[in-house]
Amino acid sequence: MLLKGKTVVLGVTGSIAAYKMANVASMLVKMECDVHVIMTENATNFITPITFETLTGNKCLVDTFDRNFQFHVAHVSLAKKADVFLIAPASANVIGKLAGGIADDMLTTTAMACNAKKIVAPAMNTNMYYNPILQDNLKKLVAYGYDIIRPESGVLACRDSGDGKLPKEEILVGHILREIACKKDLAGQKVIITAGPTQESVDPVRYITNHSTGKMGYELANAAMLRGAEVTLVSGVTSLDRPLFVEYVQVKSAGDMFEAMKERFLENDIIIKAAAVADYKPKTVADDKMKKKDGEMSIELDRTQDILKYMGEHRREGQFFCGFSMETQNMLENSRIKLEKKNIDMIVANNLKIAGSGFGTDTNVVTMISKAEEIQLELLTKEMVAHKIIDEILKLKG
């Protein structure tokens, strides 16, 4: 689990959005995280401490002078233990206190004593959010090393519309994961990844594609981001949610993907082509010239541009290239031929003959092939496979 052995402190203030933090706490606990919740007195009017105590298995702190402790000073103990401190929803009142160095309750006192990364997610009426005083206080917090999660726009509890909504729980957890889930061994690296299928239009209704869902490429983008890289994801059309904190480039055809990669790949240190590109596209012919055979329409096909081969031929010094191979016969032999032919550093061969691997699954069985060796992985989640691939890339890249 990404958060096993990690401690997260959640600071909950007086806002109707406080209910979302129960889901955040639950999501973190399921990742085997040690979660502690501190509430302001006002927050207890919206959600009870026992809710968080039930979810986390830890005492929810409200009163600075609570005598129900063992032997430590609670606010100092938690401050030292925390790997990250998320204050969400953060009211204008608490933001003002933090910016002004006021520590008059358990939440603000713990924040003042905490040296871990502190993240603030404002949630309030849109006019309060854009009040110059509040905006100045947020700028102060940024200067003090806090991260600020921008609120979302929508209809607020007061029925006004505008910015001020607490973001979805997944986004809040995403900020925590980015901060503490992984060691930052890709910090300073720029990584570009292709993912998903491409589509080649036959006519306004039909197109040629494949069964790729993009899951492997999306997991690679997320893993590289968590490990500190600046990530660009060039994706074909999929139903997957866009990974957080990743530059996203939407494409449709193999030609679109080729142009997007041609424009960007030289700027990147690591290039991973995980997309399942349609190998063929229809020749451009008028509808009335479509060939018919035995009463059925047949279409003349051209090969699409070999994106990985082009990049391998035009690579600059210091770049690392990783491709993917999906072979139904002679998997290792054919994959190694591609490795040499395309002038790349590593190729990941998907084993389609094992249950639970290949397209559309949450697991995969792959063999990582480089010039020096072949490493076969057992059946793993695609998330775990992504991290294994990045581990191998870092080892080979040196």
Long-range contacts (C-beta under 8 A, 24 or more apart in sequence): 1-31, 1-32, 2-31, 2-177, 2-181, 2-182, 2-226, 3-28, 3-31, 3-32, 3-33, 3-176, 3-177, 3-180, 3-181, 4-31, 4-32, 4-33, 5-32, 5-34, 6-33, 6-34, 6-83, 6-84, 6-180, 6-181, 7-33, 7-34, 7-35, 7-36, 7-81, 7-82, 7-83, 8-33, 8-34, 8-35, 8-36, 8-82, 8-83, 8-84, 8-85, 8-86, 8-176, 8-180, 9-35, 9-36, 9-37, 9-38, 9-78, 9-79, 9-81, 9-82, 9-84, 9-85, 9-86, 9-110, 9-114, 10-35, 10-36, 10-37, 10-38, 10-52, 10-86, 10-87, 10-88, 11-37, 11-38, 11-39, 11-85, 11-86, 11-87, 11-88, 11-90, 11-94, 11-107, 11-110, 11-111, 12-37, 12-38, 12-39, 12-40, 12-43, 12-47, 12-52, 12-88, 12-89, 12-107, 13-39, 13-40, 13-42, 13-43, 13-87, 13-89, 13-90, 13-91, 13-93, 13-94, 13-107, 14-40, 14-41, 14-42, 14-43, 14-45, 14-46, 14-91, 14-93, 15-43, 15-46, 15-89, 15-91, 15-123, 15-124, 15-166, 16-46, 16-157, 17-88, 17-89, 17-123, 17-157, 17-165, 17-166, 18-43, 18-46, 18-47, 18-89, 19-46, 19-47, 20-88, 20-89, 20-166, 20-168, 20-169, 20-172, 21-47, 21-52, 21-88, 21-89, 22-47, 22-51, 22-52, 22-55, 23-169, 24-86, 24-88, 24-169, 24-172, 24-173, 25-52, 25-55, 25-56, 26-55, 27-169, 27-170, 27-173, 28-173, 28-176, 29-55, 29-56, 29-57, 34-58, 36-61, 36-78, 36-81, 36-82, 37-61, 38-62, 38-78, 38-106, 38-107, 38-110, 39-106, 39-107, 40-91, 40-94, 40-105, 40-107, 41-105, 42-91, 42-93, 61-106, 61-110, 62-106, 63-106, 64-105, 64-106, 64-109, 66-106, 74-106, 75-106, 75-109, 75-110, 75-113, 76-113, 78-110, 78-114, 79-110, 79-111, 79-113, 79-114, 79-115, 79-116, 80-113, 80-114, 82-114, 82-116, 83-116, 83-179, 83-180, 84-116, 84-117, 84-118, 84-119, 84-176, 84-179, 84-180, 85-110, 85-111, 85-114, 85-116, 85-117, 85-118, 85-119, 86-118, 86-119, 86-121, 86-172, 86-175, 86-176, 87-111, 87-118, 87-119, 87-120, 87-121, 88-119, 88-120, 88-121, 88-123, 88-149, 88-166, 88-172, 89-121, 89-122, 89-123, 89-124, 89-166, 90-120, 90-121, 90-122, 90-123, 91-123, 91-124, 92-122, 92-124, 92-128, 92-129, 92-131, 92-134, 95-120, 95-122, 95-134, 95-137, 95-138, 95-141, 96-133, 96-134, 96-137, 98-137, 98-141, 98-146, 99-136, 99-137, 99-138, 99-140, 99-141, 99-144, 100-137, 117-145, 117-147, 117-179, 117-180, 118-145, 118-146, 118-147, 119-146, 119-147, 119-148, 119-149, 119-175, 119-176, 119-179, 120-146, 120-147, 120-148, 120-149, 121-148, 121-149, 121-151, 121-166, 121-167, 121-172, 121-175, 122-148, 122-149, 122-151, 122-164, 123-151, 123-164, 123-165, 123-166, 124-151, 124-164, 125-156, 125-158, 125-160, 125-164, 126-156, 126-160, 126-161, 126-162, 126-163, 126-164, 127-160, 127-162, 128-164, 129-162, 129-163, 129-164, 130-163, 147-175, 147-179, 149-175, 171-244, 174-244, 174-245, 177-226, 178-225, 178-226, 178-244, 178-245, 181-226, 182-223, 182-226, 182-227, 182-228, 182-387, 183-227, 184-227, 184-228, 185-227, 185-228, 185-394, 186-224, 186-227, 186-228, 186-229, 186-270, 186-390, 186-394, 187-227, 187-228, 187-229, 188-228, 189-228, 189-229, 189-230, 189-269, 189-270, 190-229, 190-230, 190-231, 190-232, 190-267, 190-268, 190-269, 190-270, 191-221, 191-224, 191-229, 191-230, 191-231, 191-232, 191-268, 191-269, 191-270, 191-271, 191-272, 192-231, 192-232, 192-233, 192-234, 192-261, 192-264, 192-265, 192-267, 192-268, 192-270, 192-271, 192-272, 193-217, 193-220, 193-221, 193-224, 193-231, 193-232, 193-233, 193-234, 193-271, 193-272, 193-273, 193-274, 194-233, 194-234, 194-235, 194-257, 194-261, 194-272, 194-273, 194-274, 194-275, 194-277, 194-307, 195-220, 195-221, 195-233, 195-234, 195-235, 195-236, 195-238, 195-274, 195-275, 196-235, 196-236, 196-237, 196-238, 196-240, 196-275, 196-276, 197-236, 197-237, 197-238, 197-275, 197-276, 197-277, 197-278, 198-236, 198-251, 198-252, 198-253, 198-254, 198-256, 198-257, 198-275, 198-276, 198-277, 198-278, 198-304, 199-236, 199-237, 199-252, 199-253, 199-278, 200-253, 200-254, 200-278, 200-280, 200-281, 200-282, 200-304, 201-253, 201-282, 202-282, 202-299, 203-287, 208-278, 208-280, 208-281, 208-282, 209-278, 210-276, 210-278, 210-359, 211-276, 211-359, 211-360, 212-236, 212-275, 212-276, 212-359, 213-238, 213-239, 213-240, 213-359, 213-360, 214-238, 214-240, 214-275, 215-240, 215-360, 215-361, 215-362, 215-382, 216-274, 216-324, 216-364, 216-382, 216-385, 216-386, 217-272, 217-274, 217-275, 218-243, 219-382, 219-383, 219-385, 219-386, 220-272, 220-274, 220-386, 220-389, 220-390, 221-246, 222-246, 222-383, 222-386, 223-383, 223-386, 223-387, 223-390, 224-270, 224-390, 227-390, 229-270, 232-264, 232-268, 234-260, 234-261, 234-264, 234-275, 235-275, 236-275, 253-278, 253-281, 253-304, 254-278, 254-281, 254-304, 254-305, 254-307, 255-281, 255-304, 255-305, 257-307, 258-304, 258-305, 258-307, 258-310, 261-307, 261-311, 262-310, 262-311, 265-311, 266-314, 266-316, 266-319, 268-319, 269-318, 269-319, 269-320, 270-319, 270-320, 270-322, 270-393, 270-397, 271-311, 271-319, 271-320, 271-321, 271-322, 272-322, 272-323, 272-389, 272-393, 273-307, 273-308, 273-311, 273-321, 273-322, 273-323, 273-324, 274-324, 274-348, 275-307, 276-324, 276-326, 276-359, 277-304, 277-307, 278-304, 279-303, 279-304, 280-304, 306-342, 308-342, 308-344, 309-341, 309-342, 309-343, 312-342, 312-343, 312-344, 313-343, 315-343, 320-345, 320-346, 320-393, 320-396, 320-397, 321-345, 321-346, 322-346, 322-347, 322-348, 322-389, 322-393, 323-347, 323-348, 324-348, 324-349, 324-350, 325-349, 325-350, 326-350, 326-352, 326-358, 327-352, 328-352, 328-353, 331-367, 332-367, 332-369, 332-374, 335-367, 335-369, 336-369, 339-369, 339-370, 339-371, 345-370, 345-371, 345-396, 345-397, 346-370, 346-392, 346-393, 346-396, 348-389, 354-379, 368-392, 370-396
